[in-house]
Amino acid sequence: MDANKGKGDQGMQNPGGQLDRPVTFNFLESMLPKVVKRRVHALKRLQVQCANIEAKFYEEVHELERKYAALYQPLFDKRRDIVTGTVEPTDEECEWHSDREEEEELAEEVKEKAAIEDAKKEEAKPEEDPKGIPEFWLTIFKRVDMLSDMLQEHDEPILKHLRDIQVKFSEPGQPMSFTLEFHFEPNGYFNNAVLTKVYKMKSEPDASDPFSFEGPEIIDCEGCQIDWHKGKDVTVKTIKKKQKHKGRGTVRTVTKQVPNDSFFNFFNPVKASPDGELDEDSEFTLATDFEIGHFFRERIVPRAVLYFTGEALEDDESFEEEELEEGDEEEQDEEGDEDDDDGDFDPKKEQPQPAECKQQ
């Protein structure tokens, strides 16, 4: 079992290892006449060849992603400059038609009236002009459940210094991978200007189970060493313990450092043992890590402004609601089937059901 796998372009597979192919398939195949079984084996060989061609297809897709990443980058650089306040967008660049324009206009009228009332009660104060878009990335971290689950209160002051997140694809001829780069402005917590996380991938069918191939999969990841300033490492905490001497009965206090929950543990991922085996908790942690890396690459970095405003979150929630409604319908249909004893033809019972997704 290769525990540390996750689909690179198909989303994450559930942790816990690979499910065995249902015994029913082998049983059905064994019931076939010998001459038919022989032909089925020929079809399986063809299927393996299809999987190998599909692997080459995904390799070319990766190269296409790398090519277009270079076209996106100038736009992402401009986004960074606006967020950090390095440049001020022109009036033309700020023009944007919103579907909520009328609501916003009404809200502005209410705000104007309230401002007039406030002005009568107190002296006018100089209006602050914030630089760029303050706490842009921190706001995204707080709004996205997958990221906020990792975020601790002591991480927030550090993430206020996050300037940009970039995705870099491996060069042609190199093993397939992508790197997440977290760019920070100078700060009082660590010396690194950039923190990196590399996700290694492969796009080839497994020789022992070629029919499970569904596209590139993340097989490993590497973090980076954070050069923390003294006393600023939020990934550890110092605790004090009292120890009593067995013979003399004297008590002494010792201090020791223990791991501390923090987003910055993201840069020190779980590593598999030399034999490739992981315990259940480590397997789950690594699978979650792969899922987060994939989410940064596919969603957060390309659509950052929509996660900042919350519009992308609305899209994600709508998708989840649709899935839930479909699930509810299926459950209701099953309940209806149990009550249906009149012997009528039930197409759901006659038609084959979709196979369960394989776990990697």
Helices and strands as residue ranges (DSSP letters): E 6-7, H 23-30, H 34-84, H 91-94, H 101-121, H 136-143, H 145-148, G 153-155, H 156-159, E 162-169, E 177-184, E 194-202, G 210-212, E 217-222, E 236-244, E 251-259, G 263-267, H 280-295, I 296-300, H 304-309, H 311-339, H 347-350
